[in-house]
């Protein structure tokens, strides 16, 4: 967050990541454990906003802004793998 002018929930971090990787925001999945993370994902135009309950957020606090909520960040690889299989 200290490498950008405006920290979360501003989209600056998303844009900086895109600038570094050459990816477009719509190609990015932002994973976060609180509303500021997911608000940044929305503000930055991320293709997927993933809430995880292994941090400070609750299902209730993340539900309205997340595309999906996982119990833990540990569940992310299986979730993404299944998502890729759905699109192939």
C-alpha positions in Angstrom: 0.0 0.0 0.0 2.9 2.4 0.6 4.0 2.1 -3.1 0.8 3.9 -4.3 -0.6 7.4 -3.8 -3.9 6.2 -2.4 -4.3 3.1 -0.3 -7.2 0.7 -0.1 -10.0 1.0 -0.9 -8.8 3.3 -3.8 -8.0 1.3 -6.9 -4.3 2.5 -7.1 -2.9 -0.9 -6.0 -4.9 -2.7 -8.7 -3.7 -0.3 -11.4 -0.1 -0.6 -10.2 -0.3 -4.4 -10.3 -1.7 -4.2 -13.9 1.0 -1.8 -14.9 3.7 -4.2 -13.6 2.1 -7.4 -15.1 0.5 -6.2 -18.3 -2.8 -7.8 -17.1 -6.1 -6.0 -17.4 -8.1 -5.5 -14.2 -10.9 -7.8 -15.5 -8.3 -10.6 -15.7 -7.5 -10.3 -12.0 -9.0 -12.1 -9.0 -8.6 -10.0 -5.9 -8.7 -12.0 -2.6 -9.4 -10.2 0.6 -10.5 -10.8 4.2 -12.2 -7.4 4.7 -14.5 -4.9 3.0 -11.6 -2.5 2.1 -10.0 -5.3 0.1 -13.2 -6.1 -1.8 -14.1 -2.4 -2.2 -10.7 -2.0 -3.9 -11.4 -4.9 -6.1 -14.7 -3.3 -7.2 -13.2 0.2 -7.6 -10.3 -1.3 -9.7 -12.6 -3.3 -12.0 -11.2 -6.7 -11.0 -12.9 -9.7 -12.7 -13.4 -11.6 -9.5 -13.7 -10.4 -5.8 -13.1 -13.3 -3.5 -13.8 -12.9 0.2 -12.0 -15.2 2.7 -13.1 -15.9 6.2 -9.6 -16.7 7.4 -8.9 -13.1 8.4 -10.9 -10.2 9.9 -14.1 -10.3 7.8 -17.3 -12.1 8.5 -19.6 -13.8 6.0 -22.1 -11.0 6.8 -19.7 -8.2 6.3 -18.3 -9.6 3.0 -21.4 -11.1 1.4 -22.8 -8.0 -0.3 -19.5 -7.1 -2.1 -17.9 -10.5 -2.8 -18.5 -12.7 -5.8 -17.7 -15.7 -3.7 -16.8 -16.3 -0.1 -14.4 -19.1 0.9 -13.9 -20.3 4.4 -10.2 -19.9 4.1 -7.5 -18.7 1.7 -6.4 -22.4 1.7 -9.5 -23.2 -0.3 -8.5 -20.8 -3.1 -6.5 -23.2 -5.3 -9.3 -25.8 -5.4 -11.9 -23.0 -6.1 -9.8 -21.6 -9.0 -9.1 -25.0 -10.4 -12.8 -25.8 -10.5 -13.6 -22.4 -12.0 -11.1 -23.0 -14.8 -12.6 -26.4 -15.6 -16.0 -24.8 -15.9 -14.8 -22.4 -18.5 -13.0 -25.0 -20.6 
